[in-house]
Structures are given as structure tokens and as C-alpha cells.
Amino acid sequence: MENRLKERREALGLSQMDVSQRLRAVEPRADVGMVSRYENGVCLPTRPQMEALEQTLEASRMDLYDPMDLDLTAPNIMLPVPDREPRHETRRGKRTMRKCFRMPRSFADTLPADLLEACGYTSWQSWYDAAIKRLLGEYAARKKAASRGGNTADGRDKNDTHTIHHPGGKVNGPHAER
């Protein structure tokens, strides 16, 4: 995710320390590392932090970030949608698109440190890739069932008699023998 935070900060003659001190008004944990992560596109600021950045850097979020990198679905935000294709990155010779997700800190703090490794994933990216593949499979199955008119309220096919295997054991379909 590219942005113009560093360019704007330097144009105003501010250091990362200056910016972090101003961000502390809305985020007590703000430090130089956080400003660096924002500038390097590692993460996005929260709404209050974004407003503080806009004020500090004397620029709108649209001047600081590419609209495709911002969460424009939040209520009460009216921003123009660009007339162009989403920007893609190239990583290791492959074309990619960045997606960022947030989770409540209280939930994140409950995740075991070895969660990914214990479940057979090498990184959050490998987990995400597998989750998207599962989601696409579920999507295809639901679309197929809906087109036949034979789906239940939760999207499963009423006539499904196969056994589904999952990490907790196997679950029999509605008409399978018990």
C-alpha cells in the first residue's frame, strides 16, 4: 500500500517523532514505530488517528492515501470513487492485491502464539489463502443448490446425504444413516 505520508511529513519539515507526539493526543500508544508502519504501508490508522494525521500533515486522507487503500464503507464518509481499476502490487513476480482486516484487540489477545503452526499454516497469508479457497467452495455449493431450488435456510442442499469431514470429527448430512 503506497501512501504519501512520509513525503508530506518531510515537506513540512516534521520528524516521525513530531508526528507521533501529535498522534498521542488521540492514541496514547503512538510512537515513532507506529508512524513508520503507517508510512511503510504496514497498517492503516484508525479513524481518530487518521483525523489527527490529516490535521498534523495539513492534508486530506485522499491526498495522503490512494482511495483503494482506505475503508470507504464506514458510515458518514462520502468520498469519490476513482475511475480506474484497483491498484495491484507485484510480489515475488506475482501480481497481488492487498486486503487488510482488523479484529478486536480483546479477541486477538486470546489467540495462541502457536495457532498457525499447530494448525499447519506457515503464515497468516497461507491461512488466508486456504480460507478464501474454502469460502469459494462454499460459495459455489450454495449457488449450485440455490439454482436447483433445493437449499435450506443456512444454504445447505436439502438433498445432501454425504458426510462432511472437519477438524472436530465428521458430521453426517441430513439424510445420512446415523
SENUSE-968721 format. One record per residue (C-alpha): residue number from 0; residue in three letters; y, x, z. Coordinates in nm, 4 decimals. Layout:
<pts>
pt pos:NUM&code:ala&yy:Y&xx:X&zz:Z
...
</pts>
This chain:
<pts>
pt pos:0&code:met&yy:0.0000&xx:0.0000&zz:0.0000
pt pos:1&code:glu&yy:0.3186&xx:0.1590&zz:-0.1134
pt pos:2&code:asn&yy:0.6497&xx:0.0881&zz:0.0533
pt pos:3&code:arg&yy:0.9993&xx:0.2263&zz:0.0658
pt pos:4&code:leu&yy:1.0317&xx:0.2674&zz:0.4442
pt pos:5&code:lys&yy:1.0453&xx:0.6470&zz:0.4501
pt pos:6&code:glu&yy:1.2788&xx:0.6619&zz:0.1505
pt pos:7&code:arg&yy:1.5170&xx:0.4137&zz:0.3144
pt pos:8&code:arg&yy:1.4936&xx:0.5810&zz:0.6579
pt pos:9&code:glu&yy:1.5761&xx:0.9209&zz:0.5109
pt pos:10&code:ala&yy:1.8634&xx:0.7743&zz:0.3038
pt pos:11&code:leu&yy:2.0167&xx:0.6517&zz:0.6300
pt pos:12&code:gly&yy:1.9603&xx:0.9894&zz:0.7960
pt pos:13&code:leu&yy:1.7246&xx:0.8446&zz:1.0582
pt pos:14&code:ser&yy:1.4211&xx:1.0178&zz:1.2043
pt pos:15&code:gln&yy:1.0920&xx:0.8460&zz:1.2807
pt pos:16&code:met&yy:1.1886&xx:0.8841&zz:1.6480
pt pos:17&code:asp&yy:1.5140&xx:0.6924&zz:1.5841
pt pos:18&code:val&yy:1.3239&xx:0.4081&zz:1.4186
pt pos:19&code:ser&yy:1.0564&xx:0.3967&zz:1.6892
pt pos:20&code:gln&yy:1.3231&xx:0.3779&zz:1.9612
pt pos:21&code:arg&yy:1.4796&xx:0.0775&zz:1.7881
pt pos:22&code:leu&yy:1.1402&xx:-0.0886&zz:1.7432
pt pos:23&code:arg&yy:1.0751&xx:-0.0600&zz:2.1173
pt pos:24&code:ala&yy:1.3183&xx:-0.3487&zz:2.1672
pt pos:25&code:val&yy:1.0513&xx:-0.5804&zz:2.0232
pt pos:26&code:glu&yy:0.7392&xx:-0.3675&zz:2.0719
pt pos:27&code:pro&yy:0.7280&xx:-0.1541&zz:2.3878
pt pos:28&code:arg&yy:0.4345&xx:0.0496&zz:2.2496
pt pos:29&code:ala&yy:0.6287&xx:0.1558&zz:1.9387
pt pos:30&code:asp&yy:0.6169&xx:0.5294&zz:1.8848
pt pos:31&code:val&yy:0.6522&xx:0.7858&zz:1.6066
pt pos:32&code:gly&yy:0.2841&xx:0.7400&zz:1.5176
pt pos:33&code:met&yy:0.3360&xx:0.3688&zz:1.4584
pt pos:34&code:val&yy:0.6342&xx:0.4360&zz:1.2310
pt pos:35&code:ser&yy:0.4243&xx:0.6912&zz:1.0428
pt pos:36&code:arg&yy:0.1418&xx:0.4384&zz:0.9984
pt pos:37&code:tyr&yy:0.3888&xx:0.1859&zz:0.8568
pt pos:38&code:glu&yy:0.5405&xx:0.4439&zz:0.6214
pt pos:39&code:asn&yy:0.1967&xx:0.5583&zz:0.5009
pt pos:40&code:gly&yy:0.0754&xx:0.2029&zz:0.4399
pt pos:41&code:val&yy:-0.1978&xx:0.2181&zz:0.7019
pt pos:42&code:cys&yy:-0.0856&xx:-0.1107&zz:0.8559
pt pos:43&code:leu&yy:0.1855&xx:-0.3727&zz:0.8379
pt pos:44&code:pro&yy:0.4339&xx:-0.4523&zz:1.1135
pt pos:45&code:thr&yy:0.4214&xx:-0.7828&zz:1.2977
pt pos:46&code:arg&yy:0.6922&xx:-1.0384&zz:1.2248
pt pos:47&code:pro&yy:0.9214&xx:-0.9254&zz:1.5125
pt pos:48&code:gln&yy:0.8686&xx:-0.5600&zz:1.4139
pt pos:49&code:met&yy:0.9458&xx:-0.6430&zz:1.0507
pt pos:50&code:glu&yy:1.2711&xx:-0.8091&zz:1.1546
pt pos:51&code:ala&yy:1.3617&xx:-0.5032&zz:1.3632
pt pos:52&code:leu&yy:1.2795&xx:-0.2747&zz:1.0684
pt pos:53&code:glu&yy:1.4983&xx:-0.4831&zz:0.8378
pt pos:54&code:gln&yy:1.7864&xx:-0.4541&zz:1.0837
pt pos:55&code:thr&yy:1.7332&xx:-0.0839&zz:1.1510
pt pos:56&code:leu&yy:1.6929&xx:0.0112&zz:0.7857
pt pos:57&code:glu&yy:1.9626&xx:-0.2310&zz:0.6680
pt pos:58&code:ala&yy:1.7343&xx:-0.3745&zz:0.4006
pt pos:59&code:ser&yy:1.5286&xx:-0.6890&zz:0.3469
pt pos:60&code:arg&yy:1.1490&xx:-0.6843&zz:0.3652
pt pos:61&code:met&yy:1.1478&xx:-0.7460&zz:-0.0102
pt pos:62&code:asp&yy:1.3463&xx:-0.4227&zz:-0.0534
pt pos:63&code:leu&yy:1.1111&xx:-0.2343&zz:0.1775
pt pos:64&code:tyr&yy:0.7720&xx:-0.3667&zz:0.0611
pt pos:65&code:asp&yy:0.6010&xx:-0.4883&zz:-0.2518
pt pos:66&code:pro&yy:0.5677&xx:-0.8697&zz:-0.2144
pt pos:67&code:met&yy:0.1944&xx:-0.8398&zz:-0.2902
pt pos:68&code:asp&yy:0.1515&xx:-0.6389&zz:0.0310
pt pos:69&code:leu&yy:0.3190&xx:-0.8940&zz:0.2557
pt pos:70&code:asp&yy:0.1663&xx:-1.2044&zz:0.4134
pt pos:71&code:leu&yy:0.3762&xx:-1.4677&zz:0.2443
pt pos:72&code:thr&yy:0.1656&xx:-1.7570&zz:0.3704
pt pos:73&code:ala&yy:0.3298&xx:-1.7672&zz:0.7116
pt pos:74&code:pro&yy:0.5323&xx:-2.0846&zz:0.7727
pt pos:75&code:asn&yy:0.9069&xx:-2.0914&zz:0.7088
pt pos:76&code:ile&yy:0.9085&xx:-1.7955&zz:0.4722
pt pos:77&code:met&yy:1.0481&xx:-1.8667&zz:0.1277
pt pos:78&code:leu&yy:1.0123&xx:-1.5576&zz:-0.0891
pt pos:79&code:pro&yy:0.9938&xx:-1.5266&zz:-0.4673
pt pos:80&code:val&yy:0.6533&xx:-1.4679&zz:-0.6227
pt pos:81&code:pro&yy:0.6553&xx:-1.1799&zz:-0.8717
pt pos:82&code:asp&yy:0.5765&xx:-1.2487&zz:-1.2385
pt pos:83&code:arg&yy:0.3109&xx:-0.9800&zz:-1.2681
pt pos:84&code:glu&yy:-0.0476&xx:-0.9021&zz:-1.1948
pt pos:85&code:pro&yy:-0.1392&xx:-0.7868&zz:-0.8409
pt pos:86&code:arg&yy:-0.0983&xx:-0.4128&zz:-0.7961
pt pos:87&code:his&yy:-0.4255&xx:-0.2244&zz:-0.7716
pt pos:88&code:glu&yy:-0.4952&xx:0.1161&zz:-0.6239
pt pos:89&code:thr&yy:-0.7285&xx:0.3772&zz:-0.7583
pt pos:90&code:arg&yy:-0.9553&xx:0.5397&zz:-0.5025
pt pos:91&code:arg&yy:-1.2218&xx:0.7937&zz:-0.5976
pt pos:92&code:gly&yy:-1.1840&xx:0.6924&zz:-0.9609
pt pos:93&code:lys&yy:-1.2408&xx:0.3232&zz:-0.8877
pt pos:94&code:arg&yy:-0.9803&xx:0.0514&zz:-0.9176
pt pos:95&code:thr&yy:-0.9330&xx:-0.1234&zz:-0.5832
pt pos:96&code:met&yy:-0.7168&xx:-0.3905&zz:-0.4249
pt pos:97&code:arg&yy:-0.6121&xx:-0.3588&zz:-0.0611
pt pos:98&code:lys&yy:-0.6702&xx:-0.6515&zz:0.1763
pt pos:99&code:cys&yy:-0.5661&xx:-0.6317&zz:0.5400
pt pos:100&code:phe&yy:-0.6917&xx:-0.8593&zz:0.8132
pt pos:101&code:arg&yy:-0.5719&xx:-0.8982&zz:1.1665
pt pos:102&code:met&yy:-0.7695&xx:-1.0060&zz:1.4696
pt pos:103&code:pro&yy:-0.6515&xx:-1.0820&zz:1.8206
pt pos:104&code:arg&yy:-0.6442&xx:-0.7709&zz:2.0402
pt pos:105&code:ser&yy:-0.8424&xx:-0.9598&zz:2.3062
pt pos:106&code:phe&yy:-1.1252&xx:-1.0067&zz:2.0537
pt pos:107&code:ala&yy:-1.1027&xx:-0.6540&zz:1.9108
pt pos:108&code:asp&yy:-1.1311&xx:-0.5108&zz:2.2615
pt pos:109&code:thr&yy:-1.4696&xx:-0.6833&zz:2.3034
pt pos:110&code:leu&yy:-1.6258&xx:-0.5127&zz:2.0009
pt pos:111&code:pro&yy:-1.8758&xx:-0.2435&zz:2.0995
pt pos:112&code:ala&yy:-1.7846&xx:0.1081&zz:1.9841
pt pos:113&code:asp&yy:-2.1184&xx:0.1441&zz:1.8018
pt pos:114&code:leu&yy:-2.1108&xx:-0.2066&zz:1.6462
pt pos:115&code:leu&yy:-2.1098&xx:-0.0970&zz:1.2836
pt pos:116&code:glu&yy:-2.3619&xx:0.1830&zz:1.3251
pt pos:117&code:ala&yy:-2.6015&xx:-0.0371&zz:1.5248
pt pos:118&code:cys&yy:-2.5881&xx:-0.2994&zz:1.2500
pt pos:119&code:gly&yy:-2.6498&xx:-0.0482&zz:0.9706
pt pos:120&code:tyr&yy:-2.2969&xx:-0.0100&zz:0.8352
pt pos:121&code:thr&yy:-2.1302&xx:0.3240&zz:0.7749
pt pos:122&code:ser&yy:-1.7740&xx:0.1901&zz:0.7933
pt pos:123&code:trp&yy:-1.5659&xx:-0.1247&zz:0.8176
pt pos:124&code:gln&yy:-1.5429&xx:-0.1066&zz:0.4383
pt pos:125&code:ser&yy:-1.9219&xx:-0.1167&zz:0.3962
pt pos:126&code:trp&yy:-1.9385&xx:-0.4155&zz:0.6335
pt pos:127&code:tyr&yy:-1.6592&xx:-0.5891&zz:0.4408
pt pos:128&code:asp&yy:-1.8328&xx:-0.5283&zz:0.1070
pt pos:129&code:ala&yy:-2.1579&xx:-0.6778&zz:0.2409
pt pos:130&code:ala&yy:-1.9742&xx:-0.9737&zz:0.3964
pt pos:131&code:ile&yy:-1.7984&xx:-1.0527&zz:0.0679
pt pos:132&code:lys&yy:-2.1310&xx:-1.0386&zz:-0.1194
pt pos:133&code:arg&yy:-2.2835&xx:-1.2820&zz:0.1329
pt pos:134&code:leu&yy:-1.9787&xx:-1.5073&zz:0.1012
pt pos:135&code:leu&yy:-2.0092&xx:-1.5082&zz:-0.2783
pt pos:136&code:gly&yy:-2.3768&xx:-1.6033&zz:-0.2492
pt pos:137&code:glu&yy:-2.2905&xx:-1.8866&zz:-0.0124
pt pos:138&code:tyr&yy:-2.0124&xx:-1.9985&zz:-0.2453
pt pos:139&code:ala&yy:-2.2478&xx:-2.0068&zz:-0.5451
pt pos:140&code:ala&yy:-2.5103&xx:-2.2026&zz:-0.3499
pt pos:141&code:arg&yy:-2.2555&xx:-2.4592&zz:-0.2302
pt pos:142&code:lys&yy:-2.1106&xx:-2.5010&zz:-0.5795
pt pos:143&code:lys&yy:-2.4598&xx:-2.5490&zz:-0.7214
pt pos:144&code:ala&yy:-2.5536&xx:-2.8036&zz:-0.4531
pt pos:145&code:ala&yy:-2.2258&xx:-2.9916&zz:-0.4976
pt pos:146&code:ser&yy:-2.2756&xx:-3.0100&zz:-0.8746
pt pos:147&code:arg&yy:-2.6165&xx:-3.1751&zz:-0.8153
pt pos:148&code:gly&yy:-2.4650&xx:-3.4106&zz:-0.5593
pt pos:149&code:gly&yy:-2.7220&xx:-3.3064&zz:-0.3024
pt pos:150&code:asn&yy:-2.5294&xx:-3.1311&zz:-0.0316
pt pos:151&code:thr&yy:-2.4970&xx:-3.2050&zz:0.3384
pt pos:152&code:ala&yy:-2.1736&xx:-3.2218&zz:0.5352
pt pos:153&code:asp&yy:-2.1967&xx:-2.8486&zz:0.6075
pt pos:154&code:gly&yy:-2.2504&xx:-2.7694&zz:0.2381
pt pos:155&code:arg&yy:-2.6293&xx:-2.7109&zz:0.2530
pt pos:156&code:asp&yy:-2.8565&xx:-2.8700&zz:-0.0041
pt pos:157&code:lys&yy:-3.0378&xx:-3.1753&zz:0.1451
pt pos:158&code:asn&yy:-3.3495&xx:-3.0916&zz:-0.0507
pt pos:159&code:asp&yy:-3.3643&xx:-2.7297&zz:0.0654
pt pos:160&code:thr&yy:-3.7107&xx:-2.6551&zz:0.2041
pt pos:161&code:his&yy:-3.7044&xx:-2.2760&zz:0.2115
pt pos:162&code:thr&yy:-3.6923&xx:-2.0548&zz:0.5159
pt pos:163&code:ile&yy:-3.3748&xx:-1.8566&zz:0.5784
pt pos:164&code:his&yy:-3.4089&xx:-1.5196&zz:0.7487
pt pos:165&code:his&yy:-3.1286&xx:-1.3876&zz:0.9638
pt pos:166&code:pro&yy:-3.0961&xx:-1.1227&zz:1.2347
pt pos:167&code:gly&yy:-3.1871&xx:-1.3686&zz:1.5132
pt pos:168&code:gly&yy:-3.5174&xx:-1.4720&zz:1.3537
pt pos:169&code:lys&yy:-3.5987&xx:-1.7312&zz:1.0932
pt pos:170&code:val&yy:-3.4561&xx:-2.0783&zz:1.0570
pt pos:171&code:asn&yy:-3.6511&xx:-2.3426&zz:0.8741
pt pos:172&code:gly&yy:-3.4898&xx:-2.5670&zz:0.6164
pt pos:173&code:pro&yy:-3.4577&xx:-2.9406&zz:0.6963
pt pos:174&code:his&yy:-3.7889&xx:-3.0386&zz:0.5336
pt pos:175&code:ala&yy:-3.9958&xx:-2.7299&zz:0.6153
pt pos:176&code:glu&yy:-4.3044&xx:-2.7647&zz:0.8334
pt pos:177&code:arg&yy:-4.2458&xx:-2.6781&zz:1.1967
</pts>
